[in-house]
């Protein structure tokens, strides 16, 4: 009686795995090229573009709206609330001598116009960095 070998011959298993690996490597680029993506056509009428509002806080704490209309800073909330809710984005520029606390107060005031009080980020407010002060 011959006892035979108790070890498993793994050579055929490795050969099969190598063949499968080569098949997958060859098929992967073919499968990637076959993947198509249908992009819908651009519809300009679908999303109305609303220009952002540009506010400039002057040294005397008056506010210029879109370089056309200058109002007192105290009247800003009453004059611009509906426009901010519609535009959803505001740029704030400020002149020399304007205290930073006044700029932050204006940012807070504008973000307070959000329709959802739990999401004050619904209205985007950005403070412009003046080019002559930028590093």
C-alpha positions in Angstrom: 0.0 0.0 0.0 1.4 3.3 -1.0 0.6 6.1 1.3 0.6 8.8 -1.4 1.2 12.5 -1.0 -0.9 14.4 1.4 0.0 17.8 -0.1 -2.4 19.4 -2.6 -0.9 20.3 -6.0 -1.7 24.0 -6.4 0.0 24.5 -9.8 -3.1 24.0 -11.8 -5.0 26.4 -9.5 -2.4 29.1 -10.0 -2.5 28.5 -13.8 -6.3 29.0 -13.8 -6.1 32.1 -11.7 -3.4 33.6 -14.0 -5.5 33.0 -17.1 -8.5 34.6 -15.4 -6.4 37.6 -14.4 -5.2 38.1 -17.9 -8.7 37.9 -19.3 -9.9 40.5 -16.8 -7.0 42.8 -17.6 -7.7 42.5 -21.4 -11.4 43.0 -21.0 -11.3 46.0 -18.6 -10.4 48.6 -21.2 -12.9 47.2 -23.7 -15.6 47.5 -21.0 -14.6 51.0 -20.1 -14.8 52.1 -23.8 -18.3 50.7 -24.1 -19.6 52.8 -21.2 -21.5 55.8 -22.7 -23.0 58.7 -20.9 -25.9 60.7 -22.3 -25.6 64.3 -21.3 -28.8 66.3 -21.6 -28.7 69.3 -24.0 -28.1 72.7 -22.4 -31.3 74.6 -22.0 -30.7 78.3 -21.3 -34.3 79.0 -20.5 -34.4 76.3 -17.7 -32.4 78.2 -15.2 -32.8 82.0 -15.1 -29.6 83.8 -14.3 -29.8 86.4 -11.6 -27.0 88.8 -11.3 -25.5 89.1 -7.8 -25.9 92.3 -5.9 -22.8 94.4 -5.3 -22.8 96.6 -2.1 -20.1 99.1 -1.3 -19.8 100.4 2.3 -18.4 103.9 2.2 -16.3 105.6 4.9 -19.3 107.6 6.1 -21.2 104.2 6.5 -23.5 104.9 3.6 -24.1 102.0 1.3 -23.9 102.1 -2.5 -26.1 99.4 -4.2 -24.8 98.2 -7.6 -22.9 101.5 -8.2 -26.2 103.3 -8.9 -28.0 104.1 -5.7 -26.5 105.4 -2.4 -28.5 105.0 0.8 -27.9 105.4 4.5 -26.6 102.2 6.2 -29.6 102.2 8.6 -32.0 102.0 5.7 -30.3 99.0 4.1 -32.5 96.3 5.6 -35.7 98.0 4.4 -34.4 98.8 0.9 -32.7 95.6 -0.2 -34.5 92.7 1.5 -36.6 91.5 -1.5 -33.6 91.8 -3.9 -31.4 89.7 -1.6 -34.0 87.0 -1.4 -34.3 86.9 -5.2 -30.6 87.2 -6.1 -29.3 84.8 -3.4 -25.8 86.1 -3.7 -24.2 89.4 -2.6 -20.7 90.9 -2.9 -19.7 93.4 -0.3 -16.9 95.9 -1.0 -15.8 98.4 1.5 -13.8 101.6 1.4 -11.0 103.0 3.5 -11.9 103.8 7.0 -14.8 101.4 7.3 -14.6 99.4 10.6 -14.5 95.7 10.2 -17.3 95.4 12.7 -19.6 97.3 10.3 -18.7 94.9 7.4 -19.5 91.9 9.6 -22.8 93.5 10.7 -23.7 93.9 7.1 -22.9 90.3 6.4 -25.0 89.1 9.3 -27.9 91.4 8.2 -27.8 90.0 4.6 -27.6 86.4 5.8 -30.6 87.1 8.0 -32.8 87.5 4.9 -32.7 83.7 4.3 -36.2 82.2 4.0 -35.0 79.2 6.1 -33.7 80.4 9.5 -32.1 77.0 10.0 -30.0 77.4 6.8 -28.4 80.9 6.8 -26.1 79.7 4.0 -29.0 79.9 1.5 -27.9 83.4 0.8 -24.3 83.6 -0.3 -22.4 86.6 0.9 -18.8 87.3 -0.1 -16.5 90.1 1.0 -14.3 91.4 -1.8 -10.6 91.8 -1.2 -9.4 95.1 -2.6 -6.6 94.7 -5.0 -4.4 97.4 -3.4 -4.7 95.7 0.0 -4.2 92.1 -1.2 -0.8 90.5 -0.5 
